[in-house]
Amino acid sequence: MTSWHHRENRVQAQKLFPHHHLLKN
């Protein structure tokens, strides 16, 4: 249900906070 939503949020977060992705991953 929120699979696509989570992915969208992840993409936006990656664009807004590319460093967050590195820390999270």
KOLNU-218596 format. One record per residue: residue number from 1; y, x, z of N, C-alpha, C in turn. Coordinates in pm, whole numbers. Each point is the difference from the previous one (the first is absolute). Last residue first. Layout:
# KOLNU-218596
- seq|nv|nu|nw|cav|cau|caw|cv|cu|cw
- NUM|Y|X|Z|Y|X|Z|Y|X|Z
...
***
This chain:
# KOLNU-218596
- seq|nv|nu|nw|cav|cau|caw|cv|cu|cw
- 25|422|2215|463|-122|46|-64|-26|143|45
- 24|377|-194|171|-104|-101|24|-133|45|-59
- 23|376|268|-75|-30|0|143|-114|-95|32
- 22|161|12|-439|-63|129|32|-41|5|146
- 21|244|-368|-150|-134|-4|-60|-76|128|35
- 20|452|-38|116|-83|-80|90|-145|-4|-49
- 19|349|197|-252|-51|91|102|-93|-73|96
- 18|234|-228|-346|-109|79|-56|-61|96|102
- 17|304|-449|12|-33|110|91|-121|77|-50
- 16|196|-332|-273|107|11|98|-23|118|93
- 15|-327|-93|-321|125|25|-72|115|23|98
- 14|-420|-116|169|-13|132|-63|129|37|-73
- 13|-41|-425|186|15|98|107|-5|141|-58
- 12|-89|-352|-289|141|-1|37|27|105|106
- 11|-443|-65|-122|74|59|-113|148|8|34
- 10|-278|-217|305|-31|142|0|78|72|-110
- 9|17|-464|26|77|56|110|-20|151|4
- 8|-255|-235|-306|140|-5|-40|87|67|106
- 7|-452|-57|100|16|103|-103|146|8|-44
- 6|-124|-336|295|-6|129|69|24|113|-99
- 5|-39|-429|-170|125|11|73|7|136|70
- 4|-393|-127|-219|103|38|-97|133|21|71
- 3|-346|-146|274|-39|127|-62|109|48|-95
- 2|-47|-403|289|117|88|7|-32|136|-60
- 1|-333|-323|-38|120|-84|0|126|88|0
***
